[in-house]
Amino acid sequence: MSDKERGYAHRVDIRAGTQQVWRALTEAEQLSRWCSPDAEISARKGGLFRASVDRVTELEAHIDVFEPGRRLRLIYLRSPELPPADSVIIDDFILDPVPGVTIVRLLGSGIPATPAWDTQYRRLRTSWQQAMTRLKVLLESQAGPGATP
């Protein structure tokens, strides 16, 4: 990342199996429960992701990495709702199964470090953090108390 770009990193440890977490990331019905009510996904390499993570701006992304149960990378398409950018904005979800939990990491990058992007950067960073918390609550409540992934 250059001095003209910024990003974010979020981690959440979810007491659920990797496949359950993967389904929550890649099935539209599940995605709409924790990410965005109108979220859409065509879950495959070359597919499309569309959601309003911050409940204000609709984002559309190309899925360029699709490794079931392991990794989902989104490359955002240009949007007239956003300030212009010379960079490529990416969100990369990485799943790591460890005994008892699935670690979900979200690495966001390519967000311009310019005043025009300050508000959108804060919205993206904060909204993804809140969404990751909702994902954890959703999956752990589905598993029930004392469930073993």
N, C-alpha and C positions, 0 to 999 in steps of 0.2 A: 504494500500500500504506500503510495507516495505521500508527500506532505500536503497534497491537495485533495486527499481522500481520507475518509474515516470509516470506521465500522463499529461493530459491537459483537460481543460473545455472550451467549446465555447457556447455562447448563441447568438441567433439572434431572433429578434421580427419581424414576417412577417405579413403584412396586407393581410391575406388570411385565408380562413376557414381551420379548422383542416383536413377535408377530402381532400382538395386540396393539402395540405402539405403532407399528408400521401401518396397520389398517387404519388407525386414527389419523395418520398423516396422508393416506392415499385413497381413502373412500370418502366420497362427497358427503354422504350422510353423517359420518363421524366428524369430518372436517368442519361441517357447518355447526356442530355442537360446541366446539372449543375455539375455533379460529374466527369465523365470520359466518353469519346466518345465510348469506347467499353464496358461499364459497363453491367453486366448481373446480374439478380436476379431471384431467384425462391422464390417468396414472400410467405413464410409460415414457421411455426415452423418446424425446421429440414431442411429448404431450404438452398440455397447457394447464396452468394453474391460474385461477382468478379469484381474488378475494379483496375485501376491504378490511385489512388488518386493524387499521386505526379508526374504523367506522366512519371515515371521512373520504378518503381517497381510494378508489378502486385500482388495484394493481393487477397487472397481467404479466405472466412470466412463462418462458419456455423452459421445459424440463430437459436439461442437457445431461444430467447424470441420474440414472435410475437403477439402483442396486437394491433389489428387494431385501428388506430386513436390515439394511446397512446404511444406505445413503441416498438422499434426494437433494439435488441442487437445482435451484431456480435462478434463471437469468432474466431479469426484468426487462420488459419491452418499454420503449419510450411512451410517455403518457402526456397528453396535452394538459392534464391537471397538475403536472409537476414542473418545477423550474427546469430549464435546459441543463444537460449534463454531458460532459465529454467522456465520462467514465462508464463502465459497465457495472451495474448494481446487481449484487448476487446475495442470495441467502442459501446457505449450505447446511442441511440437517444431517447429522451423523449419529447413528445409533451404536451403542456399545453395550452388549449384554455382560453383566457381571453377576455373580451369585446374589439372588434376591431382588435385583433391580435391573432396569434398562436405563442407562445414562443417555440422555438426549442432549446433544450439543447443537446449537444454532450459531453459525458464524456468518455475520452480515458484513459485506465489504463493498467498496466502490462508491460510497456516498460522498458527493463533493463537500469539501470543507470550505464552503463559501457561505456568506450570510444569507443568501437566497435559499439555501438548503437547511438552515438551522432548525426551523420549525418542523420540517418533514423528517429530519434526522431524529429529533427528540420523539416525534410521534412513532416512527418505525421502531426505534430502540425500546421505548416504553411499552408500546402495544404488543410487540413480540414477547417481551418479558411477561406481560399479563396473560397473553395467550398460552405461553408455556405453563404457567401456573394453572390455568383452566384445564389444559391437557392432563396435567398430573392429577388434579382433583377428579376429573371425569373418569380416567382410567382406574384410579385407585378406588373410587366409589363403585365402579362396575365390578371390581374384583371382590369387594366386600372386606370386612375387617378380618385380619389374620390370614388372608389368602396368600398362598405362595405362588410366585410367578413360575 
